[in-house]
Amino acid sequence: MIAALGLLVGVVLGLIFTPDVPAGLDPYLPIAVVAALDAVFGALRAYLEGIFDDKVFVVSFFSNVVIAAAIVYLGDKLGVGGQLSTGVIVVLGIRIFSNVAQIRRYVFHA
Protein backbone atom coordinates (compact mmCIF):
# COMPACT_ATOMS: atom_id res chain seq x y z
CA MET A 1 0.00 0.00 0.00
CA ILE A 2 2.86 2.36 0.80
CA ALA A 3 4.38 1.76 -2.64
CA ALA A 4 1.13 2.61 -4.42
CA LEU A 5 0.65 5.70 -2.27
CA GLY A 6 4.23 6.80 -2.97
CA LEU A 7 3.68 6.31 -6.68
CA LEU A 8 0.50 8.38 -6.57
CA VAL A 9 2.18 11.18 -4.60
CA GLY A 10 5.11 11.17 -7.03
CA VAL A 11 2.84 11.44 -10.06
CA VAL A 12 0.85 14.29 -8.51
CA LEU A 13 4.03 16.17 -7.53
CA GLY A 14 5.42 15.64 -11.02
CA LEU A 15 2.28 17.08 -12.59
CA ILE A 16 2.26 20.07 -10.25
CA PHE A 17 5.92 21.04 -10.45
CA THR A 18 6.68 19.80 -14.02
CA PRO A 19 10.42 19.33 -13.50
CA ASP A 20 12.85 19.79 -16.39
CA VAL A 21 15.04 16.85 -17.31
CA PRO A 22 18.55 17.68 -18.51
CA ALA A 23 19.09 16.79 -22.17
CA GLY A 24 21.84 14.32 -21.28
CA LEU A 25 19.43 12.24 -19.22
CA ASP A 26 16.63 12.11 -21.81
CA PRO A 27 17.46 8.61 -23.08
CA TYR A 28 17.52 7.20 -19.55
CA LEU A 29 14.29 8.61 -18.10
CA PRO A 30 11.84 6.29 -19.90
CA ILE A 31 13.98 3.29 -19.01
CA ALA A 32 14.12 4.37 -15.37
CA VAL A 33 10.34 4.83 -15.25
CA VAL A 34 9.67 1.38 -16.70
CA ALA A 35 12.21 -0.18 -14.30
CA ALA A 36 10.52 1.59 -11.37
CA LEU A 37 7.09 0.39 -12.54
CA ASP A 38 8.44 -3.16 -12.64
CA ALA A 39 9.50 -2.86 -9.00
CA VAL A 40 6.15 -1.33 -7.99
CA PHE A 41 4.09 -4.06 -9.66
CA GLY A 42 6.37 -6.70 -8.17
CA ALA A 43 5.82 -5.16 -4.74
CA LEU A 44 2.05 -5.10 -5.24
CA ARG A 45 2.12 -8.75 -6.24
CA ALA A 46 4.23 -9.62 -3.19
CA TYR A 47 1.86 -7.66 -0.94
CA LEU A 48 -1.16 -9.55 -2.25
CA GLU A 49 0.67 -12.84 -1.79
CA GLY A 50 1.55 -11.88 1.78
CA ILE A 51 5.32 -11.92 1.24
CA PHE A 52 6.03 -8.20 0.88
CA ASP A 53 9.24 -6.95 2.48
CA ASP A 54 9.95 -3.24 2.43
CA LYS A 55 13.73 -3.73 2.34
CA VAL A 56 13.46 -5.99 -0.67
CA PHE A 57 11.22 -3.43 -2.37
CA VAL A 58 13.62 -0.53 -1.81
CA VAL A 59 16.63 -2.55 -2.97
CA SER A 60 14.83 -3.89 -6.06
CA PHE A 61 13.45 -0.44 -6.91
CA PHE A 62 16.84 1.26 -6.92
CA SER A 63 18.76 -1.68 -8.37
CA ASN A 64 16.27 -2.03 -11.25
CA VAL A 65 16.63 1.64 -12.11
CA VAL A 66 20.42 1.68 -11.81
CA ILE A 67 20.98 -1.54 -13.75
CA ALA A 68 18.57 -0.57 -16.54
CA ALA A 69 20.18 2.87 -16.87
CA ALA A 70 23.66 1.32 -16.81
CA ILE A 71 22.75 -1.08 -19.62
CA VAL A 72 21.42 1.79 -21.74
CA TYR A 73 24.49 3.91 -20.93
CA LEU A 74 26.77 1.05 -21.96
CA GLY A 75 24.76 0.66 -25.16
CA ASP A 76 25.17 4.38 -25.89
CA LYS A 77 28.92 4.12 -25.41
CA LEU A 78 29.08 1.07 -27.69
CA GLY A 79 26.89 2.71 -30.32
CA VAL A 80 23.97 0.32 -29.89
CA GLY A 81 21.93 2.34 -27.40
CA GLY A 82 18.68 1.97 -29.30
CA GLN A 83 18.91 -1.80 -29.46
CA LEU A 84 19.79 -2.19 -25.80
CA SER A 85 17.04 0.27 -24.81
CA THR A 86 14.56 -1.83 -26.74
CA GLY A 87 15.86 -4.99 -25.08
CA VAL A 88 15.55 -3.51 -21.61
CA ILE A 89 12.01 -2.29 -22.33
CA VAL A 90 10.99 -5.71 -23.67
CA VAL A 91 12.39 -7.59 -20.67
CA LEU A 92 10.87 -5.21 -18.13
CA GLY A 93 7.60 -5.15 -20.06
CA ILE A 94 7.39 -8.93 -19.90
CA ARG A 95 8.01 -8.81 -16.15
CA ILE A 96 5.37 -6.12 -15.68
CA PHE A 97 2.76 -8.06 -17.65
CA SER A 98 3.63 -11.23 -15.74
CA ASN A 99 3.17 -9.46 -12.40
CA VAL A 100 -0.08 -7.85 -13.54
CA ALA A 101 -1.36 -11.26 -14.70
CA GLN A 102 -0.59 -12.73 -11.28
CA ILE A 103 -2.28 -9.76 -9.58
CA ARG A 104 -5.34 -10.24 -11.79
CA ARG A 105 -5.46 -13.95 -10.95
CA TYR A 106 -5.22 -13.17 -7.25
CA VAL A 107 -7.85 -10.41 -7.28
CA PHE A 108 -10.38 -12.02 -9.63
CA HIS A 109 -9.54 -15.68 -8.92
CA ALA A 110 -9.37 -16.28 -12.65
C-alpha positions in Angstrom: 0.0 0.0 0.0 2.9 2.4 0.8 4.4 1.8 -2.6 1.1 2.6 -4.4 0.7 5.7 -2.3 4.2 6.8 -3.0 3.7 6.3 -6.7 0.5 8.4 -6.6 2.2 11.2 -4.6 5.1 11.2 -7.0 2.8 11.4 -10.1 0.9 14.3 -8.5 4.0 16.2 -7.5 5.4 15.6 -11.0 2.3 17.1 -12.6 2.3 20.1 -10.2 5.9 21.0 -10.5 6.7 19.8 -14.0 10.4 19.3 -13.5 12.9 19.8 -16.4 15.0 16.9 -17.3 18.6 17.7 -18.5 19.1 16.8 -22.2 21.8 14.3 -21.3 19.4 12.2 -19.2 16.6 12.1 -21.8 17.5 8.6 -23.1 17.5 7.2 -19.5 14.3 8.6 -18.1 11.8 6.3 -19.9 14.0 3.3 -19.0 14.1 4.4 -15.4 10.3 4.8 -15.2 9.7 1.4 -16.7 12.2 -0.2 -14.3 10.5 1.6 -11.4 7.1 0.4 -12.5 8.4 -3.2 -12.6 9.5 -2.9 -9.0 6.1 -1.3 -8.0 4.1 -4.1 -9.7 6.4 -6.7 -8.2 5.8 -5.2 -4.7 2.1 -5.1 -5.2 2.1 -8.7 -6.2 4.2 -9.6 -3.2 1.9 -7.7 -0.9 -1.2 -9.5 -2.2 0.7 -12.8 -1.8 1.5 -11.9 1.8 5.3 -11.9 1.2 6.0 -8.2 0.9 9.2 -6.9 2.5 10.0 -3.2 2.4 13.7 -3.7 2.3 13.5 -6.0 -0.7 11.2 -3.4 -2.4 13.6 -0.5 -1.8 16.6 -2.5 -3.0 14.8 -3.9 -6.1 13.5 -0.4 -6.9 16.8 1.3 -6.9 18.8 -1.7 -8.4 16.3 -2.0 -11.2 16.6 1.6 -12.1 20.4 1.7 -11.8 21.0 -1.5 -13.7 18.6 -0.6 -16.5 20.2 2.9 -16.9 23.7 1.3 -16.8 22.7 -1.1 -19.6 21.4 1.8 -21.7 24.5 3.9 -20.9 26.8 1.0 -22.0 24.8 0.7 -25.2 25.2 4.4 -25.9 28.9 4.1 -25.4 29.1 1.1 -27.7 26.9 2.7 -30.3 24.0 0.3 -29.9 21.9 2.3 -27.4 18.7 2.0 -29.3 18.9 -1.8 -29.5 19.8 -2.2 -25.8 17.0 0.3 -24.8 14.6 -1.8 -26.7 15.9 -5.0 -25.1 15.6 -3.5 -21.6 12.0 -2.3 -22.3 11.0 -5.7 -23.7 12.4 -7.6 -20.7 10.9 -5.2 -18.1 7.6 -5.2 -20.1 7.4 -8.9 -19.9 8.0 -8.8 -16.1 5.4 -6.1 -15.7 2.8 -8.1 -17.7 3.6 -11.2 -15.7 3.2 -9.5 -12.4 -0.1 -7.9 -13.5 -1.4 -11.3 -14.7 -0.6 -12.7 -11.3 -2.3 -9.8 -9.6 -5.3 -10.2 -11.8 -5.5 -14.0 -10.9 -5.2 -13.2 -7.3 -7.8 -10.4 -7.3 -10.4 -12.0 -9.6 -9.5 -15.7 -8.9 -9.4 -16.3 -12.7 
